[in-house]
Amino acid sequence: MVLGLIRNLIKTAMLVALLLFLIQYWLRNKSYIFSDKAVANIAMEYVGRNPQSVYQEISKHFLRQYSGHILPADDMQWIFMNAGGWMGSICILHASITEYVLFFGTGVNTSGNSGRYWANISDTILTGSFRQWKEGELKSTVFGPGETVYHYWGEASAVEWTAETWMVEYGRGFIPSTLGFALADTIFSTQDFVTLFYILRVYSKALLLEAGTALTDVKAFFRENL
């Protein structure tokens, strides 16, 4: 019985390891819609301007440049997010299994843990300031408007935002792996299940949009090649 249990555990561990290897191989070799530089370049055009008016312009900019991959205005929604002890607000423009683009910011001073992700994340600051204290370092770094902050796969940091800090964020990696951290405080601390519903609903709409765009592209390919 014990030997059988050990064999099952070994088989399970091997399957998990194989799955992780295949996902990592796929992430490294697939093509992506966005890049951190492209997202930062768009954000840089709007640095220092009033976020209440500029976010709509940025959304339209992304929609023109990445048609079929950006949620329509009716599906965009500012949603509270509690994670790692901090509280902010997000507005998702694009989300898939491997990428996301969103607006992030806070109306109050807030700080906490960045989380440790299977993804690379970059934030281009429009207004305010972002303090990052990386694991293993003895001092923190403060970033201001026009700068891009990077949080790489596997890293963890202490993070702090001053009130009225607003930014454009891009993530690339295995995005479902980030949801545990992103939703844990909402589920186990604030128990704000309305917010949980909002986040999952918008993410689902973004996934459906990507699926629809991919299907349209496949149909166009076959029409042109058959």
Secondary structure in CASP SS format (residue, H / E / C, confidence):
PFRMAT SS
TARGET T0000
AUTHOR 0000-0000-0000
METHOD secondary structure of the structure
MODEL  1
M C 1.00
V H 1.00
L H 1.00
G H 1.00
L H 1.00
I H 1.00
R H 1.00
N H 1.00
L H 1.00
I H 1.00
K H 1.00
T H 1.00
A H 1.00
M H 1.00
L H 1.00
V H 1.00
A H 1.00
L H 1.00
L H 1.00
L H 1.00
F H 1.00
L H 1.00
I H 1.00
Q H 1.00
Y H 1.00
W H 1.00
L H 1.00
R H 1.00
N H 1.00
K C 1.00
S C 1.00
Y C 1.00
I C 1.00
F C 1.00
S C 1.00
D H 1.00
K H 1.00
A H 1.00
V H 1.00
A H 1.00
N H 1.00
I H 1.00
A H 1.00
M H 1.00
E C 1.00
Y C 1.00
V C 1.00
G C 1.00
R C 1.00
N C 1.00
P H 1.00
Q H 1.00
S H 1.00
V H 1.00
Y H 1.00
Q H 1.00
E H 1.00
I H 1.00
S H 1.00
K H 1.00
H H 1.00
F H 1.00
L H 1.00
R H 1.00
Q H 1.00
Y C 1.00
S C 1.00
G C 1.00
H C 1.00
I C 1.00
L C 1.00
P C 1.00
A H 1.00
D H 1.00
D H 1.00
M C 1.00
Q C 1.00
W C 1.00
I E 1.00
F E 1.00
M E 1.00
N E 1.00
A E 1.00
G C 1.00
G C 1.00
W E 1.00
M E 1.00
G E 1.00
S E 1.00
I E 1.00
C E 1.00
I E 1.00
L E 1.00
H E 1.00
A E 1.00
S C 1.00
I C 1.00
T C 1.00
E E 1.00
Y E 1.00
V E 1.00
L E 1.00
F E 1.00
F E 1.00
G E 1.00
T E 1.00
G C 1.00
V C 1.00
N C 1.00
T E 1.00
S E 1.00
G E 1.00
N E 1.00
S C 1.00
G C 1.00
R C 1.00
Y C 1.00
W C 1.00
A E 1.00
N E 1.00
I E 1.00
S E 1.00
D E 1.00
T E 1.00
I E 1.00
L E 1.00
T E 1.00
G C 1.00
S C 1.00
F E 1.00
R E 1.00
Q E 1.00
W E 1.00
K E 1.00
E C 1.00
G C 1.00
E C 1.00
L C 1.00
K C 1.00
S C 1.00
T E 1.00
V E 1.00
F E 1.00
G C 1.00
P C 1.00
G C 1.00
E C 1.00
T E 1.00
V E 1.00
Y E 1.00
H E 1.00
Y C 1.00
W C 1.00
G C 1.00
E C 1.00
A C 1.00
S E 1.00
A E 1.00
V E 1.00
E E 1.00
W E 1.00
T C 1.00
A C 1.00
E C 1.00
T E 1.00
W E 1.00
M E 1.00
V E 1.00
E E 1.00
Y E 1.00
G E 1.00
R E 1.00
G E 1.00
F C 1.00
I H 1.00
P H 1.00
S H 1.00
T H 1.00
L H 1.00
G H 1.00
F H 1.00
A H 1.00
L H 1.00
A H 1.00
D H 1.00
T H 1.00
I H 1.00
F H 1.00
S H 1.00
T H 1.00
Q C 1.00
D C 1.00
F H 1.00
V H 1.00
T H 1.00
L H 1.00
F H 1.00
Y H 1.00
I H 1.00
L H 1.00
R H 1.00
V H 1.00
Y H 1.00
S H 1.00
K H 1.00
A H 1.00
L H 1.00
L H 1.00
L H 1.00
E H 1.00
A H 1.00
G H 1.00
T H 1.00
A H 1.00
L H 1.00
T H 1.00
D H 1.00
V H 1.00
K H 1.00
A H 1.00
F H 1.00
F H 1.00
R H 1.00
E H 1.00
N H 1.00
L C 1.00
END
